[in-house]
């Protein structure tokens, strides 16, 4: 795996495909409170682009342009969090989303283990370390942090392929697509105060 680390934004001439894997690292799990520190992007080609974010210094215009491009399919694991982070920090709406966690919950009903590490182990026979998950992302990144962050997008394309086959086999592809489309609205609920309230309950 090759890692490219950028300060503040992606290069203007970067070549990305029409299907990219995305992830983010923050200082916590509250999109409105906790600082966005890093965004990871991959074409699924073994190359990971890491972008250190500091909105006090620079707004990532090239990155935002890519996120806003509705023609690009964006693969996340637990899209609800990352999309809410991007929406809050960049004031944008992200469409054309695929979430491997949602797909897993719809088809891997034989287990309650739907983490990225679990999916990589079962579906791809890849062992992922989560040692750096709770580390401090606000300062200079260690090589271990860079490796961890890159790993979080390295296999998303492959997981999407495997999960899509299962969704089609179980006749749940349309349901999954509807859930992916709803993430836009679910994140609006999260940001506006309904994160822990199920408005569909009686």
C-alpha positions as CSV (number, residue, x, y, z in Angstrom):
1,X,0.0,0.0,0.0
2,X,1.2,3.5,-0.9
3,X,0.3,6.5,1.3
4,X,0.2,10.1,0.1
5,X,-0.1,12.7,2.9
6,X,-1.3,16.2,2.1
7,X,-1.6,19.3,4.3
8,X,-5.0,21.1,4.1
9,X,-6.4,19.8,0.8
10,X,-6.0,17.4,-2.1
11,X,-3.9,18.5,-5.1
12,X,-6.0,20.1,-7.8
13,X,-4.8,17.6,-10.5
14,X,-5.4,14.5,-8.5
15,X,-6.9,11.6,-10.5
16,X,-9.8,9.9,-8.7
17,X,-12.3,7.3,-10.1
18,X,-16.1,7.5,-10.2
19,X,-16.1,5.2,-7.1
20,X,-14.0,6.2,-4.1
21,X,-13.7,4.9,-0.5
22,X,-13.8,7.5,2.3
23,X,-13.2,7.8,6.0
24,X,-12.5,10.4,8.6
25,X,-10.7,10.7,11.9
26,X,-11.9,13.2,14.5
27,X,-11.2,14.1,18.1
28,X,-14.3,12.3,19.3
29,X,-17.7,11.0,18.2
30,X,-19.7,14.2,18.4
31,X,-19.7,15.8,14.9
32,X,-20.7,19.3,16.3
33,X,-18.2,19.3,19.2
34,X,-15.2,17.3,18.1
35,X,-12.7,18.6,15.5
36,X,-12.3,17.0,12.1
37,X,-8.6,16.1,11.8
38,X,-8.1,13.8,8.8
39,X,-9.9,12.5,5.7
40,X,-8.8,9.3,3.9
41,X,-9.6,8.6,0.2
42,X,-8.8,5.6,-2.0
43,X,-9.7,4.5,-5.5
44,X,-9.4,0.9,-4.3
45,X,-6.1,0.6,-6.1
46,X,-3.8,0.2,-3.1
47,X,-3.1,3.9,-2.9
48,X,-4.4,6.0,0.0
49,X,-4.6,9.8,0.0
50,X,-4.6,11.3,3.5
51,X,-5.6,14.9,3.9
52,X,-4.8,16.7,7.2
53,X,-7.6,19.2,7.9
54,X,-7.2,22.5,9.7
55,X,-10.2,24.7,8.9
56,X,-8.6,27.6,10.8
57,X,-5.8,27.6,8.2
58,X,-7.3,26.4,5.0
59,X,-10.6,25.3,3.6
60,X,-10.2,22.1,1.4
61,X,-11.8,23.4,-1.8
62,X,-10.6,20.5,-4.0
63,X,-11.7,17.9,-1.5
64,X,-15.1,19.6,-1.1
65,X,-15.6,19.7,-4.8
66,X,-15.2,15.9,-4.9
67,X,-17.5,15.3,-2.0
68,X,-20.2,17.4,-3.7
69,X,-19.9,15.5,-7.0
70,X,-23.1,13.4,-7.2
71,X,-21.7,11.3,-10.1
72,X,-19.0,9.9,-7.8
73,X,-20.1,6.9,-5.7
74,X,-18.8,7.3,-2.2
75,X,-18.2,4.1,-0.1
76,X,-18.1,4.5,3.7
77,X,-18.2,2.1,6.7
78,X,-20.8,3.7,9.0
79,X,-21.6,6.5,6.6
80,X,-23.9,8.1,9.1
81,X,-21.0,9.5,11.1
82,X,-18.7,10.6,8.4
83,X,-21.4,12.2,6.3
84,X,-22.6,14.1,9.4
85,X,-19.0,15.3,10.1
86,X,-18.6,16.5,6.5
87,X,-22.0,18.1,6.5
88,X,-21.4,20.0,9.7
89,X,-17.8,21.1,8.8
90,X,-18.2,21.9,5.1
91,X,-21.9,22.8,5.0
92,X,-22.5,20.4,2.1
93,X,-24.9,17.6,1.2
94,X,-23.4,14.3,0.1
95,X,-25.3,12.0,-2.2
96,X,-24.5,8.7,-4.0
97,X,-23.5,6.9,-0.8
98,X,-22.8,3.3,-0.1
99,X,-22.4,2.1,3.5
100,X,-20.8,-1.3,4.1
101,X,-22.1,-1.3,7.7
102,X,-25.7,-0.9,6.6
103,X,-25.2,-3.5,3.9
104,X,-23.7,-5.9,6.4
105,X,-26.6,-5.5,8.8
106,X,-29.1,-6.2,6.1
107,X,-27.5,-9.4,4.9
108,X,-25.3,-10.8,7.7
109,X,-28.2,-11.4,10.0
110,X,-26.5,-14.5,11.4
111,X,-24.1,-12.3,13.4
112,X,-24.1,-9.1,15.5
113,X,-20.5,-8.3,14.4
114,X,-20.6,-5.6,11.7
115,X,-17.4,-3.7,12.3
116,X,-14.9,-3.0,9.6
117,X,-12.5,-5.4,11.2
118,X,-15.1,-8.2,11.3
119,X,-16.1,-7.7,7.7
120,X,-12.5,-7.8,6.5
121,X,-11.8,-11.0,8.5
122,X,-14.9,-12.9,7.3
123,X,-15.4,-11.7,3.7
124,X,-11.8,-11.0,2.7
125,X,-9.7,-13.1,5.1
126,X,-7.8,-9.9,6.0
127,X,-6.7,-9.1,9.6
128,X,-7.0,-5.4,10.5
129,X,-5.5,-3.8,13.6
130,X,-7.6,-1.2,15.4
131,X,-4.8,-0.3,17.9
132,X,-4.7,3.4,16.8
133,X,-8.4,3.9,16.7
134,X,-8.6,5.9,20.0
135,X,-5.3,7.8,19.5
136,X,-4.9,11.6,19.3
137,X,-5.5,12.7,15.7
138,X,-5.0,16.4,16.4
139,X,-1.2,16.6,16.2
140,X,1.5,15.2,13.9
141,X,0.6,11.8,12.6
142,X,2.8,8.9,13.4
143,X,3.6,6.2,10.8
144,X,1.3,3.9,12.8
145,X,-1.5,6.3,12.6
146,X,-1.1,6.8,8.9
147,X,-1.1,3.1,8.4
148,X,-4.2,2.6,10.5
149,X,-6.0,5.4,8.7
150,X,-5.1,4.1,5.3
151,X,-6.2,0.6,6.2
152,X,-9.7,1.9,6.9
153,X,-10.3,2.7,3.3
154,X,-8.0,0.1,1.7
155,X,-10.6,-2.7,1.5
156,X,-13.9,-0.9,1.1
157,X,-14.2,-1.5,-2.6
158,X,-13.7,-5.2,-2.1
159,X,-16.2,-5.3,0.7
160,X,-18.8,-3.5,-1.4
161,X,-18.4,-6.1,-4.1
162,X,-18.9,-9.0,-1.7
163,X,-21.8,-7.4,0.1
164,X,-23.6,-6.5,-3.1
165,X,-23.6,-10.1,-4.1
166,X,-25.1,-11.0,-0.8
167,X,-27.7,-8.2,-1.1
168,X,-28.8,-9.5,-4.5
169,X,-28.8,-13.1,-3.3
170,X,-31.1,-12.2,-0.4
171,X,-33.2,-9.8,-2.5
172,X,-32.4,-6.8,-0.4
173,X,-30.6,-4.6,-2.8
174,X,-33.5,-2.1,-3.3
175,X,-33.9,-1.9,0.5
176,X,-30.2,-1.2,0.9
177,X,-30.3,1.5,-1.8
178,X,-33.2,3.2,0.0
179,X,-31.3,3.1,3.3
180,X,-28.2,4.7,1.6
181,X,-30.4,7.4,0.1
182,X,-31.9,8.1,3.6
183,X,-28.5,8.8,5.1
184,X,-28.8,12.4,3.8
185,X,-31.9,12.8,6.0
186,X,-30.6,10.7,9.0
187,X,-27.6,13.0,9.3
188,X,-29.9,16.0,9.2
189,X,-31.8,14.5,12.2
190,X,-28.5,13.8,14.0
191,X,-27.1,17.3,13.6
192,X,-30.4,19.0,14.6
193,X,-30.9,17.1,17.8
194,X,-32.6,13.8,17.1
195,X,-29.5,11.6,17.1
196,X,-30.8,9.4,20.0
197,X,-34.5,9.6,19.3
198,X,-36.3,7.1,17.1
199,X,-39.0,9.2,15.5
200,X,-40.6,6.1,13.9
201,X,-41.5,4.6,17.3
202,X,-45.0,4.8,18.6
